[in-house]
Amino acid sequence: MTAQRRVFRERVRLQAAELFATGSNNAVIARELRVGVRSVQRWRKAWSKAGPQGLSSKGSPGRPKLSPRLWAMLEAELEKGPVAHGWPDQTWTLSRIQTVIGRRFHKSMSLAAICQVLHRHGWSHQTPARRAVERQESVIAGWVRETWPRVEVPRRRSTPGSSSKTRPASR
């Protein structure tokens, strides 16, 4: 939730506090503020315990597990590549990143949370960031030139085919 949205919601709760002071009914307050009755009941309970301060915003409920400092450290680890962390190839997967986070920061994150953090910072776990170290361009060019033409499936004929699979001559 954005900071603006949080401020807006806090304003709505404080309006509810003013209506609590006048003795208005929960259903009337809910209708007037266009919120659920259950929310008004929760707010009234907090207001009766702590007054208007009980309705103030307490910040984002979903605090990120990786602070900006930790994210910068993780990004540096990801830049080193998977081979530097003991994996045999140059492909980052969510489970590998989860392992690095656990080893480096002693934190546990779900794969979905890791995916969200990566996408939020412009990373994708689906493709490698760089080509494999073992890649040999000359071998690849030779394979494309010599082997690929032999294994490539020939194109379909340009002449019309049969509409019947059981009697090809029925066309």
Buried (B, 14 or more C-beta within 10 A) or exposed (E): EEEEEBEEBBEBBBBBBEBBEEEBEBEEBBEEBEBEBEBBEEBBEBBEEEEBEBBEEEEEEEEBBBEEEBBEBBBEBBEEBBBEBEBEEBBBEBEBBBBBBEEBBEEEBEEEBBBEBBEEEEBEBEEBEEEEEEEEEEEEEEEEEEEEEEEEEEEEEEEEEEEEEEEEEEE
